[in-house]
Amino acid sequence: MTDMILCYITCESEKQAKEISKHLIENKLCACVNIFSNMQSMLFWPPKSGKLIETNEFVIIAKTIESKYKDLESEVKKIHSYEIPCIFSIPVTNVDQNYFNWLINELKND
């Protein structure tokens, strides 16, 4: 078991996904991101409207540690365009030790 987590964040555009990702990395809230393009999403919006919408989104997977989550979430909310952005973490139970060491070193403020 590690304290590493993956943070899943959806965005309305590639531009927004890159801006958020760059902000998180530069502020040492995550060490690395993956951006997945053109994810298909379906949801009722506005909430409780009964109106089903389909849209394309971009998904960020940010690699970080548990102690960074609250700050990461707060920063994403400050710059995200969605009224209710999707931000959640997934625990990582196993990780290559060399990769984990790299990740931890990237998150340190020099």
N, C-alpha and C positions, 0 to 999 in steps of 0.2 A: 504494500500500500504506500502511496506517495501523497504529497499535498498538491500535485500537479492537477490542473483542471483544463478542460477545453471550454471556451465560451462561445456559444452559438448566438449570432446576431444577424438579423435579416435587415436588408437595406433596399430602398426603392431603385437605386441605380448603381452602376459600376463606379461612377464618380464619387458618390457618397460612401460606398464601401471602401474605396481607396483612401478617401479623406479620413474616415474614422480609423482605419487600420494604421495609417501613418501617424495619426495623433496618439494612438495607444502605444505604438512602438517607441516613438520619440519621448513619451512620458514614462517609459519603462513599466507600463502596466501589463504588457505582454512581450514575449521575446520574438514571436513569429506569428504570422497569420497565413491562412489559405483563404482565397476568395473563389467561391463557386458561382458561375454565371448562369443566368436564365433558369433559375429554379421556378417551377410552377407552384403557385400557391392558390388555395381556395379557402375562403372564409366568409362569414357573415359580417358585412360592414355597411353602415355603422352598426355598433353592437345592438343586439336585440331587434334589428330592423327586419330580419327575415330575408334580406337581400343578399343573395349569394354572389360574391364577386370572384373572378379569376384574374390573376395578375402574375407577372414575372418579377422575381426578386433576385437579389444577389445575397449570398450567405457568406459571412465571415466566420471562420473558425480561428479563434485567438488562443494561443497556447500560453498559459501562465500558471500561477500558483494561487491557492485558496486565499491567502492573506491579501492578494491584490484585487479580489473580485469586487468588493464594495466600491472601491475607487474607480475601477474599470466601468462598472455599471453607471456610476454617477457621471463620469466623463462622457459616456455614450449618450446618456439622456440629455446632456447639455447641448450636444451638437446634432442629434438625430432629428430628422424631419417628421417622423411618425408621432402621433399623439400618444400611442402606447407601443413603444418599440419592443420587439421580441429579443430578450436578452436572458440567457440562462446558462448555467454551467453544468458540465458533465465530468464526474470524477474519473481520474485515470488511475487504474489499479496497478498497472505494470508499465514500466518504461525503461528503455535502455539506459543504463547508468551514465554512459558518456553523453548521451543526448540531454538527460536531466541535468547533469553538471553544467553543460553549455547553457541550458535554459536559465538556471539559477544565476550564473555569472552575467548573463545578458540583462537580467532584471535588477542588478545592483547599480546603485548610483555611485559613479566614480568620484 
